[in-house]
Structure formats: C-alpha cells, structure tokens
C-alpha cells in the first residue's frame, strides 16, 4: 500500500535561525527552501498528489487554501510536476505523482469546475504518472442503501455527472495515447451505489479506481463502502482512497486490497490538533502522540496582541514570560533544569493564551490543568531525544516547540516520517 502526500506547498527554510526566530540571510521563498522529501532520507511518503484547483483557479470558484501563483502555475506546466516539486531523478523515478481536480473547491457548484478535456491537458502538461477523472463530491452515505429514486435529484445528478465525465475522460486518454494511468472516481450516496459506480467504471475499462467522499465518514462506514465495492469488482482492480482522513486507522483496511491512499493528516496535526502534535513509534507497533509545547511569539500571536490592545496584558510582561519559557525549556533539554521548573515557566506564559477569552476563570483553570498534564508528559518522555530522523537530529528540542511555521512544519515532516515507517512496518512494503 502506497502513501501519497497531498501537496500543500509545504517547505521549510534550511537556514532558519531558531534562537533569533528569523530566516537565513538572503532566503528566497521556494528557491531557498526544501520539501520534506529533500530534507529527509528516506522520503517520508511514496508519492505526491497535486490538485488542479490549487494550481489553476476556475472561474467563479473560491480560491483554494493552497494557491499557486500565476508564475508558479506556468513554471509547473513548463517544467513538469516532478521538476517543480524537485521530485525527479533516479531517487524518485518510480514514485507516483498523481493529479486530481480538488473537487472540494467546487463542492457548492452544480457542476464540476473543469471539463474532462481541460483536466486531460493539465495532467499531460504537468507530466503526472496518474490522473483522476473530474468528479463531483457526494457527502451523504446512507448505510441503509436507499434506491436512486429515494435520494435528492441533485445527488442523482452528481452521480451521473461523475460517471459521464469518467467515460469521456477515458476515451480521451485512449485516443490521445496519454502516458499517465487514468483513475475512475467513485462517488455515491450509499455503499451499494458506490459499488454500482465502481462496477460501471470497471466496465468502461478502468483498472484503477479512486474512492471519493470519504472525509466525513466514520471507520465503520468506510469499511461498509469498501466491502460493497470489493464484492462488485475484480480482485485485481486497484483502489486509491482520496483524501483519507483516517490515516492512523489505515491498518484496519489491510484486507480490502488498497493500492494507495493520500492524506495530509500527519503533517496537519502537527499544528492543528489540540493535543496530538508529535508522532512517536510506540510499543506493539502502535503510534504514540505527544502535545507540542506552545510558546508562541508574543508580538505575533493574534490572541496575545488582542489582549495587549485591549489593555488586558502588558507587552513587556508577555515578552519577559516568553523568554523565560524558552530559556527554561532549552536548559531542561541540556539537563540544566528540572521538569517542575520548566513546566512552571511554560504554563506561566501559556495561561495568557486562555485568559480573556470570554470563558469563566473556573473553565480556564480546568483547561490549563489539562494542558499542564499533557505538557508534563511530553517533558518527562522527551520524545525528540529518541528519534533519529533528520529533523530531530538537526534541531533537537526546537521540534517540540509550537512556534512559527519553520518549527511547526518541521514537526509535520517528522510526523510524516514516523507515519511512513509505521505504515510499512505494519502493512509491509519498502521502509
């Protein structure tokens, strides 16, 4: 099973100065920076997925959160995705580079933002190894399997559009002799309807199916979908899971013959999860999670600055507490401070991220106690000292500090590496 990372333009400055919180001299965004697959050996994923919606904004569609500039789009299409992503050469010659349409960007529209002809041209120019036909997301998944006549006309239309696009797309791929492998997207309102869609795509001639609409589904619902699909298609037909949000549960899907899946979850959790920010390899082939230690930059954190502007906090006092937290944590990493002293300094500063948020003092105290327990566990275990990845080796304790993009994304890179090793150890395949 191959793990693909969805490109979100995540790279870091290799010359970043962590002590002074500033980029290296002369740093140029992208040109000076490095991707996770450049920083880490081995690469922390088996391939990359790029969404057309991130590269080329369609008319009438809101801009994607990940947005290429016009110059970046032109360069990607001129040089090809592998060269643009610096994912070429002998090291990555067999790695997948998949394209999809980024259907989330136009989910509110009655029809997909891109025609099959446009998508084909984009995939060909970018030089993808695999490309998904333009689909239209159906989020509803009724496990009672209602008939087509029982669902809303808009859902019926999305089902029909996705299949019609797939037929046109495959015909174009064959007629033009495109070098990439086409994937037929599966959308449906129930396990049975998704199985029917998969069956029709297979009959069209697709040997690789991309299962969509899984993001909001629970593990049991996804299993029901995959069970139904596998009962209707050939064993040799390959399956890709699009935007698989349950990446940490992938071992539960080992028996469904999954060829590949894409996810951003390990990286995103580094800075968007409330408590599981740092991945570690635990006992019994399980992942463990640690809370990152939040020491934001006082003069750049929106909540703290709002408190200063309202007169609730003193800027000078915040800066003093911020410095103390950083000094104490780094001293602890060197063995020159204790857990108790470090925890006290960290929480003394952290409290200001909650004070003044409108909740009562009792609720704030309760939240602080929970955070303190999580931070204490992180300090006591010092997981960054037990990891041999390129990130933890090079920046040490800085990886566990929740502060600035260059730390947070590096922690995300670390998570990708841990997750990739866990995946291959659990399911087999190259490490």
C-alpha positions in Angstrom: 0.0 0.0 0.0 1.5 3.3 -1.0 1.1 6.5 1.0 0.8 9.7 -1.1 1.1 13.2 0.5 -1.2 15.8 -0.9 0.9 18.8 -1.9 0.1 21.9 0.1 3.2 23.9 -0.8 4.9 22.8 2.5 8.6 23.5 2.6 11.0 25.0 5.2 14.0 27.2 5.3 17.1 25.0 5.9 19.0 28.0 7.2 16.4 29.2 9.7 17.8 30.7 12.9 15.8 29.2 15.7 17.4 31.2 18.5 16.6 34.5 16.9 13.5 33.4 15.1 14.4 34.6 11.6 15.1 33.2 8.2 18.5 32.6 6.9 20.3 35.5 5.1 19.1 36.0 1.6 16.4 33.4 1.9 14.0 33.3 -1.1 10.7 31.5 -0.7 10.6 28.2 -2.5 14.0 28.7 -4.2 16.0 28.5 -0.9 13.6 26.2 0.8 13.4 22.4 0.9 10.5 19.9 0.7 10.1 17.0 3.2 11.5 14.6 0.5 14.6 16.7 0.2 15.2 17.1 3.9 14.6 13.5 4.9 16.1 10.2 3.9 14.3 8.1 3.1 11.5 10.3 1.8 8.5 10.3 4.2 6.0 9.2 1.5 5.7 7.1 -1.6 4.4 9.7 -3.9 2.7 13.1 -4.2 -0.8 14.3 -5.2 -1.4 17.7 -6.7 -4.9 19.1 -7.1 -5.7 21.1 -10.2 -7.8 23.5 -8.1 -4.6 24.6 -6.2 -2.7 25.3 -9.4 -5.4 26.7 -11.7 -8.3 28.6 -10.2 -11.6 28.1 -12.1 -13.9 30.9 -12.9 -16.5 31.5 -10.2 -14.8 29.2 -7.7 -13.4 30.5 -4.4 -9.6 30.4 -4.2 -8.1 27.2 -2.7 -6.4 27.5 0.6 -3.3 26.2 -1.2 -2.9 28.5 -4.1 -0.2 28.6 -6.7 0.6 32.0 -8.1 0.3 32.5 -11.9 4.1 32.3 -12.2 4.2 29.1 -10.2 1.5 27.6 -12.4 3.3 28.5 -15.5 6.6 27.1 -14.2 4.9 23.8 -13.1 3.4 23.3 -16.5 6.5 24.3 -18.3 8.9 22.2 -16.3 6.6 19.5 -15.2 5.4 18.5 -11.7 8.4 16.4 -10.9 10.9 19.1 -11.6 8.8 21.8 -10.0 8.4 19.7 -6.8 12.0 18.6 -7.0 10.8 15.1 -7.0 12.6 13.7 -10.0 15.9 12.0 -10.8 16.9 8.4 -10.0 15.8 8.6 -6.4 12.2 9.2 -7.2 11.9 7.8 -10.7 9.4 5.1 -9.6 7.4 7.3 -7.2 3.8 8.2 -8.0 2.9 11.8 -8.9 -0.9 11.9 -9.1 -3.2 14.6 -10.2 -6.8 15.2 -9.2 -9.3 18.1 -9.6 -9.6 19.1 -6.0 -13.3 18.7 -6.0 -13.7 20.2 -2.6 -13.1 23.6 -4.1 -16.2 23.5 -6.2 -18.4 21.3 -4.0 -21.0 24.1 -3.7 -21.4 24.3 -7.5 -24.0 22.4 -9.5 -21.3 21.0 -11.9 -17.6 20.4 -11.7 -15.3 23.4 -12.4 -13.3 21.6 -15.0 -14.2 19.7 -18.2 -12.5 16.4 -18.9 -10.7 18.0 -21.8 -9.2 20.7 -19.6 -8.2 18.1 -17.0 -6.5 15.9 -19.6 -4.5 18.8 -20.9 -3.4 19.8 -17.3 -2.3 16.2 -16.5 -0.4 15.8 -19.7 1.4 19.2 -19.5 2.4 18.6 -15.8 3.6 15.1 -16.6 1.7 13.2 -13.9 2.1 9.5 -13.7 -1.5 9.1 -12.6 -4.6 11.2 -13.1 -8.2 11.1 -11.7 -11.1 12.0 -13.9 -13.1 15.1 -12.8 -15.7 14.1 -10.1 -18.4 15.8 -8.2 -18.5 15.0 -4.4 -21.4 13.3 -2.8 -21.0 13.6 1.0 -24.1 11.6 2.1 -23.6 8.0 2.8 -26.7 6.2 3.9 -25.8 2.7 5.2 -29.5 1.6 4.7 -28.8 1.8 0.9 -31.8 3.8 -0.4 -32.6 3.4 -4.1 -31.7 6.1 -6.6 -35.3 7.3 -6.8 -35.3 7.9 -3.0 -32.4 10.4 -3.0 -32.5 14.1 -4.0 -32.2 14.9 -7.7 -29.0 16.9 -7.0 -27.4 13.8 -5.7 -28.5 11.7 -8.7 -27.1 14.4 -10.9 -23.7 14.3 -9.2 -23.6 10.6 -9.5 -24.4 10.8 -13.2 -22.0 13.6 -13.9 -19.1 11.8 -12.3 -19.7 8.7 -14.4 -20.3 10.6 -17.6 -17.1 12.6 -17.1 -15.2 9.4 -16.5 -16.4 7.9 -19.7 -15.4 11.0 -21.7 -12.0 11.2 -19.9 -11.1 7.6 -20.5 -12.0 7.9 -24.2 -9.7 11.0 -24.5 -6.8 9.2 -22.7 -7.0 6.3 -25.1 -7.5 8.4 -28.2 -4.6 10.7 -27.4 -2.4 7.9 -26.1 -1.7 9.7 -22.9 1.3 8.3 -20.9 -0.4 8.6 -17.4 -2.6 5.9 -15.8 -6.2 7.1 -15.5 -8.2 6.6 -12.4 -12.0 6.4 -12.4 -13.6 8.3 -9.4 -16.2 6.6 -7.3 -19.0 8.7 -5.8 -22.3 7.6 -4.4 -24.8 8.2 -1.6 -24.5 4.7 -0.1 -22.3 1.6 -0.1 -24.5 0.0 -2.7 -24.5 3.0 -5.0 -20.7 3.4 -4.7 -20.3 -0.3 -5.6 -22.5 0.2 -8.6 -20.4 3.2 -9.7 -17.2 1.1 -9.2 -18.7 -1.7 -11.3 -19.6 0.7 -14.1 -16.2 2.3 -14.1 -14.6 -1.1 -14.3 -16.8 -2.0 -17.3 -15.7 1.2 -19.0 -12.2 0.0 -18.8 -10.7 1.5 -15.7 -8.3 -0.7 -13.8 -7.6 1.8 -11.0 -10.5 3.4 -9.0 -10.3 6.4 -6.8 -12.8 6.3 -3.9 -14.1 9.8 -3.0 -16.4 11.3 -0.4 -14.7 9.5 2.5 -13.6 12.5 4.5 -16.6 12.9 6.8 -17.2 9.1 7.2 -16.5 7.0 10.3 -14.3 3.9 10.0 -17.3 1.5 10.1 -19.0 3.4 7.2 -15.8 3.4 5.1 -15.5 -0.4 5.7 -19.1 -0.9 4.6 -18.3 1.1 1.4 -15.2 -0.9 0.6 -16.9 -4.2 1.4 -19.6 -3.4 -1.1 -17.2 -2.2 -3.7 -14.9 -5.2 -3.5 -18.0 -7.5 -3.9 -18.7 -5.9 -7.3 -15.3 -5.5 -8.9 -12.4 -7.9 -9.8 -9.7 -8.7 -7.2 -7.0 -7.2 -9.5 -8.7 -3.8 -9.9 -6.7 -1.3 -7.9 -8.2 1.1 -5.3 -7.0 4.5 -4.2 -8.6 6.3 -1.2 -8.9 10.0 -1.9 -8.2 12.4 1.0 -8.2 9.7 3.5 -8.7 11.4 6.9 -8.5 8.3 8.9 -4.8 7.7 8.1 -4.0 6.5 11.6 -6.5 3.7 11.2 -5.2 2.5 7.8 -4.2 -0.8 9.3 -7.9 -1.6 9.7 -8.2 -1.6 5.9 -5.4 -4.0 5.1 -7.8 -6.7 3.9 -9.5 -4.5 1.3 -6.8 -4.6 -1.3 -6.0 -0.9 -1.1 -3.2 0.0 -3.6 -2.7 3.6 -2.4 -4.2 6.5 -0.5 -3.4 10.1 0.1 -3.5 12.2 3.2 -2.2 15.4 4.8 -3.2 14.3 8.3 0.2 13.6 9.9 1.6 17.0 8.9 -1.6 19.0 9.6 -1.9 17.5 13.1 1.5 19.0 13.9 -0.1 22.4 14.3 -3.9 22.0 14.1 -4.6 19.2 16.6 -5.4 20.2 20.1 -3.0 17.7 21.7 -1.6 15.1 19.3 1.1 17.2 17.6 4.2 14.9 17.7 4.2 11.3 16.4 6.4 8.7 18.0 6.8 4.9 17.5 5.3 3.2 20.5 5.1 -0.4 21.7 3.2 -3.1 19.9 3.5 -1.4 16.5 1.3 1.5 17.6 1.7 5.2 17.2 2.1 7.4 20.2 1.2 11.1 20.3 2.6 14.0 22.3 1.5 17.5 22.8 3.8 20.2 21.4 4.8 22.9 23.9 3.2 26.1 22.9 5.4 29.1 23.3 4.1 31.5 20.6 5.9 34.7 19.6 4.3 37.3 21.9 4.2 40.1 19.4 2.9 37.9 16.5 0.3 35.9 18.2 -3.2 37.3 17.3 -4.8 36.4 20.7 -2.0 37.9 22.8 -1.9 41.0 20.7 -5.6 41.5 21.0 -5.1 41.3 24.8 -2.4 43.9 24.6 -4.5 46.2 22.5 -7.5 45.9 24.9 -5.2 46.7 27.8 -5.6 43.2 29.4 -1.9 42.3 29.1 1.4 44.1 29.1 3.6 43.6 26.1 6.7 43.9 28.2 5.4 41.3 30.7 4.5 38.9 27.9 7.9 39.2 26.3 9.6 38.5 29.7 7.5 35.4 30.3 8.0 34.2 26.7 11.8 34.5 27.1 11.7 32.7 30.4 9.8 29.8 29.0 12.2 29.4 26.1 15.3 29.7 28.3 13.9 27.1 30.8 12.9 24.6 28.1 16.3 24.8 26.4 18.0 24.5 29.7 16.0 21.4 30.5 16.9 19.9 27.2 20.6 20.3 28.2 20.0 18.8 31.6 20.3 22.1 33.3 16.8 22.4 34.6 14.0 20.2 36.0 10.6 19.2 34.8 8.9 21.2 37.5 10.8 24.4 36.8 10.3 24.1 33.0 6.6 23.3 33.4 6.1 26.2 35.7 7.7 28.6 33.2 5.8 27.2 30.2 2.4 27.3 31.9 3.1 30.8 33.4 3.3 32.0 29.8 0.7 29.6 28.3 -2.1 30.9 30.6 -2.3 34.1 28.6 -3.5 32.1 25.6 -6.7 31.5 27.6 -7.1 34.5 29.9 -9.5 37.0 28.5 -11.1 34.5 26.0 -14.6 35.1 27.5 -14.9 31.9 29.5 -15.0 31.9 33.2 -12.0 31.5 35.5 -13.0 28.0 36.6 -13.2 26.8 33.0 -9.9 28.4 32.2 -8.2 26.8 35.2 -9.6 23.4 34.2 -8.2 23.8 30.6 -4.8 24.9 32.0 -4.7 21.8 34.3 -5.4 19.5 31.3 -2.7 21.2 29.2 -0.2 21.1 32.1 -0.7 17.3 32.4 -0.1 16.9 28.7 3.0 19.1 28.7 4.4 17.4 31.7 4.2 14.0 29.9 6.0 15.5 26.9 8.7 16.9 29.1 9.1 13.7 31.1 9.3 11.4 28.0 11.5 13.8 25.9 10.4 12.0 22.7 12.6 14.2 20.4 15.7 12.7 22.1 14.7 9.2 21.0 14.1 10.0 17.3 16.8 9.7 14.7 15.0 11.4 11.9 16.8 14.3 10.1 14.5 16.9 11.8 15.0 15.8 15.3 18.8 15.2 14.8 19.3 18.7 13.4 17.1 20.9 15.6 16.5 18.9 18.8 14.1 20.4 21.3 13.0 23.1 18.8 10.9 20.4 17.1 8.6 20.2 20.1 8.0 23.9 20.4 4.8 25.1 18.9 6.0 28.3 17.4 6.4 29.7 13.9 5.9 27.8 10.6 9.5 26.6 10.4 9.2 24.7 13.6 5.7 23.5 13.1 6.2 22.3 9.5 9.4 20.5 10.5 7.4 18.7 13.2 5.0 17.8 10.5 7.8 16.5 8.3 8.9 14.4 11.3 5.3 13.1 11.7 5.3 12.1 8.0 8.5 10.1 8.5 7.2 8.3 11.6 3.9 7.6 10.0 5.5 6.3 6.8 7.8 3.9 8.8 4.8 2.8 10.9 2.7 2.1 7.7 5.4 0.0 6.0 6.2 -1.8 9.2 2.5 -2.6 9.9 1.4 -3.4 6.3 4.7 -4.4 4.7 6.5 -2.8 1.7 9.6 -0.7 1.5 10.6 1.2 4.6 
